[in-house]
Amino acid sequence: YLLKKIESKEEVHLTFDFMACFQEFIDKNKSIKAERTIKSYVTTKNYIQDYTDYFDTPLNFEDIDFDFFEKFRIYSFDIKNAKNNYFSKLVGTLKTFMNWSYEKEYHSNLAFKKFKVKEDETEVICLTMDELMHLYKFEFDSDRLSHVRDAYCFGCFTGLRFSDIKLLRASSVFEDHLLLNIVKTKTICHKVPLNQYSKSILEKYRDTIYEP
């Protein structure tokens, strides 16, 4: 935190350092947010630090207003060549931090709530059931490709993210379901049903070095 003294020796104002508070925000969330979310917080903090370095002007909480937003947008699009969706994520994280720090009474500036950003629609690509089954049954010449295929298909058949599959252990596997902690949502003992295809993949690797 930064203590600033004004010209009058009798009066002292306490101002919270913006970047130091951002680091506190990251640290306090490490135990309750997924690793991917924390990485996005760190990326945003570093991006804002680059912004302040570029203009050689430190940020205070009171600076986060519409003028800052326009300058930050110009910097992102014209200097950094950022895309709409990336800029939207940066602003979203910034607003999350500003709201958190407001609740902590580090500032009283609510101008950030008016920040509006436009996101481009992204194409969602998925396999049809026929395509998935074709991949599931395909005979690869490479064991490595077969392992990658099985991990991918297992994710399709269970709905699990790769981050969750990677942490799967034999103790998580039961006859007709899995019990595991979900990384992204921090869900404890989440029950995931097993169908015939996910069961067959688990059975394929039973008693091998690739068994969960």
C-alpha positions in Angstrom: 0.0 0.0 0.0 1.1 3.5 -0.7 0.8 6.3 1.8 0.7 9.8 0.3 1.2 13.0 2.2 -0.3 16.2 0.8 1.2 19.6 1.2 -0.6 20.2 4.5 1.4 18.5 7.2 -1.7 18.0 9.4 -3.6 16.0 6.8 -2.7 12.5 5.5 -4.6 10.6 2.8 -4.3 6.8 2.5 -4.4 5.6 -1.1 -4.3 1.9 -2.0 -1.8 1.0 -4.6 -3.6 -0.3 -7.7 -1.1 -3.0 -8.8 -0.4 -4.2 -5.3 -4.1 -4.6 -4.7 -4.4 -6.5 -8.1 -1.8 -8.9 -6.8 -3.7 -9.3 -3.6 -6.8 -10.1 -5.6 -4.9 -12.8 -7.5 -3.5 -14.3 -4.3 -6.8 -14.3 -2.4 -8.5 -16.2 -5.3 -5.9 -18.9 -5.8 -7.6 -21.2 -3.3 -11.1 -20.8 -4.7 -10.7 -20.3 -8.5 -9.5 -22.7 -11.2 -5.9 -22.5 -12.4 -7.1 -21.3 -15.8 -9.0 -18.4 -14.2 -6.0 -17.4 -12.1 -3.8 -17.4 -15.3 -6.3 -15.0 -16.9 -6.1 -12.7 -13.9 -2.3 -12.8 -14.1 -2.4 -12.1 -17.8 -4.7 -9.1 -17.3 -2.5 -7.7 -14.5 0.6 -8.0 -16.7 -1.2 -6.4 -19.6 -2.3 -3.5 -17.5 1.3 -3.1 -16.3 2.5 -3.0 -19.9 -0.1 -0.3 -20.5 1.1 1.8 -17.6 4.8 1.3 -18.7 4.0 2.3 -22.3 2.5 5.6 -21.2 4.8 5.9 -18.2 1.9 6.7 -16.0 1.0 4.7 -12.9 -2.7 3.9 -12.3 -4.8 4.8 -9.4 -8.3 3.5 -8.6 -9.7 6.9 -9.4 -8.2 6.8 -12.9 -10.5 3.9 -14.0 -13.1 6.0 -15.8 -14.4 6.4 -19.3 -11.3 8.4 -20.5 -9.2 5.5 -19.3 -11.4 3.0 -21.0 -11.1 4.8 -24.4 -7.3 5.1 -24.0 -7.1 1.5 -23.0 -9.2 0.4 -26.0 -7.0 2.4 -28.4 -3.9 1.0 -26.9 -5.3 -2.6 -27.2 -6.5 -2.3 -30.8 -3.9 0.1 -32.3 -0.8 -0.7 -30.4 -1.2 -4.3 -29.3 -3.5 -5.4 -32.3 -5.8 -7.2 -29.9 -9.0 -8.8 -31.1 -12.5 -7.9 -29.8 -12.9 -11.1 -27.7 -9.5 -10.8 -26.1 -10.2 -7.1 -25.2 -13.5 -8.2 -23.8 -11.8 -10.7 -21.5 -9.4 -8.1 -20.3 -12.1 -5.7 -19.5 -14.2 -8.4 -17.8 -11.3 -9.3 -15.5 -10.6 -5.7 -14.8 -14.3 -5.1 -13.8 -14.2 -8.2 -11.6 -11.1 -6.8 -9.8 -12.6 -3.4 -9.5 -15.8 -4.8 -8.0 -13.8 -7.0 -5.6 -11.6 -4.0 -4.5 -14.8 -1.8 -4.1 -16.2 -4.5 -1.8 -12.9 -4.4 0.2 -13.4 -0.6 0.5 -10.1 0.2 -1.4 -11.9 2.8 -3.5 -15.3 4.3 -4.1 -15.1 4.6 -7.9 -18.0 2.9 -9.8 -17.3 4.3 -13.2 -16.1 0.9 -14.4 -19.6 -0.5 -14.2 -20.5 1.5 -17.4 -17.7 -0.2 -19.5 -19.3 -1.9 -22.4 -17.4 -4.2 -24.9 -18.5 -6.0 -28.0 -17.6 -9.7 -28.5 -17.5 -11.4 -31.8 -19.4 -14.6 -32.2 -17.1 -17.6 -32.3 -17.9 -20.8 -34.2 -18.4 -23.8 -32.0 -17.1 -26.9 -33.6 -18.2 -30.3 -32.5 -18.3 -33.9 -33.8 -21.5 -35.6 -34.8 -22.3 -38.9 -33.2 -21.3 -40.7 -36.4 -18.0 -38.9 -36.5 -17.3 -39.6 -32.9 -18.0 -43.3 -33.3 -15.8 -43.4 -36.4 -12.9 -41.9 -34.4 -13.6 -44.2 -31.5 -13.4 -47.4 -33.7 -10.5 -46.2 -35.9 -7.4 -48.4 -35.9 -4.3 -46.2 -35.6 -0.8 -47.6 -36.5 0.6 -45.5 -33.7 0.1 -46.3 -30.0 0.6 -42.6 -29.2 -2.3 -41.6 -31.5 -4.5 -44.3 -30.0 -3.8 -43.0 -26.5 -4.7 -39.4 -27.6 -7.8 -40.6 -29.3 -8.9 -42.6 -26.3 -8.4 -39.6 -24.0 -10.3 -37.3 -26.3 -13.2 -39.8 -26.7 -13.3 -40.4 -23.0 -13.8 -36.7 -22.6 -16.7 -36.8 -25.1 -18.4 -39.8 -23.4 -18.1 -38.3 -19.9 -18.3 -34.6 -20.5 -15.0 -34.1 -18.6 -12.5 -31.4 -19.4 -8.9 -32.6 -20.1 -7.8 -30.9 -16.9 -10.1 -33.3 -15.0 -9.1 -36.4 -17.0 -5.5 -35.7 -16.4 -6.1 -35.9 -12.6 -8.1 -39.0 -12.7 -7.0 -41.8 -10.4 -7.9 -45.5 -10.0 -9.6 -44.6 -6.7 -12.0 -42.3 -8.6 -13.3 -45.2 -10.7 -16.4 -47.2 -9.6 -18.5 -49.8 -11.4 -20.9 -47.4 -13.2 -19.6 -43.9 -12.3 -16.6 -41.7 -11.4 -16.2 -39.7 -8.3 -13.8 -36.8 -8.6 -13.1 -33.2 -7.8 -13.7 -30.8 -10.7 -10.9 -28.4 -11.3 -12.7 -25.5 -13.0 -15.7 -25.3 -10.6 -13.9 -26.6 -7.5 -16.7 -29.1 -7.1 -15.9 -31.8 -4.5 -16.9 -35.5 -5.1 -18.7 -34.9 -8.4 -20.4 -38.0 -9.7 -20.0 -38.7 -13.4 -22.0 -41.6 -14.9 -20.1 -44.1 -17.1 -21.6 -45.4 -20.3 -20.5 -48.5 -22.2 -17.9 -46.6 -24.3 -16.2 -44.8 -21.4 -16.2 -48.1 -19.5 -14.6 -49.9 -22.4 -11.8 -47.3 -22.5 -11.1 -47.7 -18.8 -11.1 -51.5 -19.2 -8.7 -51.3 -22.1 -6.1 -49.7 -19.8 -6.7 -51.8 -16.7 -3.6 -53.2 -15.1 -1.3 -51.2 -17.5 0.9 -48.2 -16.8 -1.8 -46.1 -18.5 -4.5 -47.0 -16.0 -5.8 -43.9 -14.2 
